[in-house]
Amino acid sequence: MTYLLPILGVLLSFVFVLVAKPQNKENFKLLLAFSGAFLLALTVFELLPSAYEASNAKTIGVFIMLGILLQIFLEFFSKGAEHGHVHLNRETSNFPWLLFISLCIHSFLEGFPIEEHHTIIYGILIHKIPIAIILSIFLLGSKIKLSNAILFIILFALMTPLGSYISTNLNAVSQYQAPINALVIGVFLHISTVILFESSEGHKFNIRKLVVIIAGIVIAYFL
């Protein structure tokens, strides 16, 4: 399930867009808000305490900050696709290499904490589904070849399981599991807080978004 769930989440999201052809990504903002709250809560409840127990607190703090900076750097190329924004020209037929590489790096890193923290797989899955849907709407609505769009989605789907496999099976990597997990925590903190900030854009009270955010936190607590 560690390897299968992230793949299925992305591929089935792509198939959903291919079949249902939703045009308005705004309809998925509630799911995105839920995913941000759920991922943030799992990070705080699960990953943060164990990271600080595993290594020197200052070192962990440094790597968390590096993770935040890394995600900010990646977003210069992905244009915020990790939290539901795709700001690329729909008229282009060129393969979006910068978007692809930055999303793959982000997705690859997500896989590292899963072996030690099994519940985080659900946070990653819930995070991936709205992102994959919004990304698929862009890919299928652009002039990019369908074969290239499918290749993009398949490779993107494989990145998280690849990260999980490497963290589990390579001793050279497992020796540095604590700082790597701290790096991923920084990535998660940045992604989830940006999603929550954007879900209250304009600082207008929205009861539905507040309910799904609270639901995400509560469900994460009881996992």
C-alpha positions in Angstrom: 0.0 0.0 0.0 2.9 2.3 0.6 3.8 2.2 -3.0 0.4 1.7 -4.5 -1.7 4.4 -2.9 0.2 7.5 -4.2 0.3 5.9 -7.7 -3.4 5.2 -7.7 -4.3 8.6 -6.3 -2.5 10.4 -9.1 -3.6 8.1 -12.0 -7.2 7.9 -10.9 -7.3 11.7 -10.6 -6.1 11.9 -14.2 -8.6 9.4 -15.4 -11.4 11.3 -13.6 -10.4 14.5 -15.4 -10.1 12.7 -18.7 -13.6 11.2 -18.4 -15.6 13.8 -16.5 -13.8 16.8 -18.1 -14.2 19.3 -15.3 -13.3 22.8 -16.5 -13.3 24.8 -13.3 -10.5 24.1 -10.8 -12.2 26.4 -8.3 -14.6 23.6 -7.5 -11.7 21.7 -5.9 -10.8 24.5 -3.4 -12.6 22.8 -0.5 -10.7 19.6 -1.1 -7.5 21.6 -1.3 -8.3 23.3 2.0 -9.0 20.0 3.6 -5.8 18.5 2.3 -3.7 21.4 3.6 -5.2 21.2 7.1 -4.8 17.4 7.1 -1.2 17.4 5.9 -0.2 20.2 8.4 -1.9 18.4 11.3 -0.2 15.1 10.5 3.2 16.9 10.2 2.7 18.5 13.6 1.3 15.4 15.3 3.5 12.8 13.8 6.7 14.0 12.0 7.8 16.9 14.2 7.9 15.1 17.6 9.8 12.1 16.2 12.2 14.3 14.3 13.2 16.2 17.4 13.5 13.0 19.4 15.8 11.4 16.8 18.5 14.1 16.6 19.9 17.3 17.9 17.1 19.9 18.1 19.2 22.7 16.5 20.2 20.4 13.6 16.6 19.4 13.0 15.5 23.1 13.1 18.2 23.9 10.5 17.0 21.2 8.1 13.3 22.2 8.6 14.2 25.7 7.5 16.2 24.3 4.6 13.1 22.4 3.6 11.0 25.6 3.6 13.7 27.4 1.5 13.9 24.4 -0.9 10.2 24.5 -1.5 10.2 28.2 -2.1 13.0 27.6 -4.6 11.1 24.8 -6.4 8.1 27.1 -6.7 10.0 29.5 -8.8 9.9 26.8 -11.5 6.6 25.0 -10.7 4.7 28.4 -10.2 2.9 27.0 -7.2 1.5 23.8 -8.7 2.1 22.0 -5.4 -0.6 24.0 -3.8 -3.1 24.2 -6.7 -1.8 26.8 -9.1 -0.6 26.2 -12.6 0.4 29.5 -14.3 1.6 28.2 -17.6 0.5 29.2 -21.1 -2.3 26.9 -22.2 -1.5 27.6 -25.9 2.0 26.1 -25.7 2.7 22.7 -27.1 6.1 22.4 -25.5 6.6 19.9 -22.7 6.7 21.9 -19.4 10.1 20.6 -18.2 10.6 23.0 -15.3 7.2 22.2 -13.9 7.8 18.5 -14.4 11.3 18.5 -12.7 10.2 20.7 -9.7 7.1 18.6 -9.1 9.0 15.4 -9.3 11.6 16.6 -6.8 8.8 17.6 -4.4 7.0 14.3 -4.9 10.2 12.3 -4.5 11.0 13.9 -1.2 7.5 13.2 0.1 8.2 9.5 0.0 11.1 9.5 2.5 9.2 9.6 5.8 6.5 7.1 4.9 8.3 3.9 6.0 8.8 5.2 9.6 5.5 7.1 9.7 2.8 5.1 8.0 -0.1 7.5 8.6 1.7 10.2 6.7 0.8 8.3 3.5 -2.8 9.4 4.0 -1.7 13.0 4.2 0.3 12.7 1.1 -2.5 10.9 -0.7 -5.1 13.6 0.2 -2.6 16.3 -0.8 -1.9 14.6 -4.2 -5.5 14.1 -5.3 -6.6 17.8 -5.7 -3.1 18.7 -7.1 -3.3 15.9 -9.6 -6.8 16.9 -10.7 -5.8 20.6 -11.2 -2.6 19.6 -13.0 -4.6 17.2 -15.2 -7.1 19.9 -16.1 -4.2 22.1 -17.2 -2.4 19.3 -19.2 -5.6 18.1 -21.0 -6.7 21.7 -21.6 -3.4 22.7 -23.2 -2.0 21.9 -26.6 0.5 19.4 -25.1 0.2 16.0 -26.8 -2.0 13.5 -24.9 0.9 11.0 -24.9 3.2 13.6 -23.3 0.5 14.4 -20.7 0.1 10.7 -19.8 3.9 10.3 -19.5 4.1 13.4 -17.3 1.4 12.0 -15.0 2.8 8.4 -14.8 6.3 9.6 -13.9 4.9 12.1 -11.4 2.9 9.3 -9.8 6.0 7.1 -9.5 8.2 9.7 -7.7 6.8 9.3 -4.2 7.0 5.4 -4.2 10.6 5.8 -5.5 11.5 8.1 -2.6 10.0 5.5 -0.2 11.9 2.6 -1.8 15.2 4.5 -1.7 14.8 5.5 2.0 14.0 1.9 2.9 16.6 0.0 0.9 19.7 2.2 0.7 21.8 2.2 3.9 23.7 5.3 2.8 20.4 7.2 2.8 18.9 5.6 5.9 21.8 6.8 8.0 20.6 10.4 7.4 16.9 9.7 7.8 16.4 12.3 10.6 17.7 15.3 8.7 16.0 14.2 5.5 12.7 13.8 7.4 13.3 17.3 8.8 13.8 18.6 5.3 10.5 17.1 4.2 8.8 18.6 7.3 9.9 22.0 6.1 8.5 21.2 2.6 5.2 20.1 4.2 5.0 23.1 6.5 5.4 25.5 3.6 3.0 23.7 1.3 0.2 23.2 3.9 0.4 26.7 5.4 0.3 28.3 1.9 -2.8 26.2 1.1 -4.5 27.3 4.3 -3.5 31.0 3.8 -4.9 30.9 0.2 -8.0 29.2 1.3 -8.9 32.3 3.4 -7.8 34.6 0.6 -9.3 38.1 1.1 -9.8 37.3 4.8 -13.5 36.6 4.2 -15.3 34.3 6.6 -16.3 31.0 4.8 -18.0 28.5 7.0 -17.6 25.6 4.6 -13.8 26.1 4.4 -13.6 26.5 8.2 -15.5 23.2 8.6 -13.3 21.2 6.2 -10.2 22.6 7.8 -11.3 21.7 11.3 -12.3 18.2 9.9 -8.9 17.7 8.5 -7.2 18.5 11.8 -9.6 16.3 13.9 -9.2 13.3 11.5 -5.4 13.6 11.5 -5.4 13.7 15.4 -7.3 10.4 15.6 -5.3 8.5 13.0 
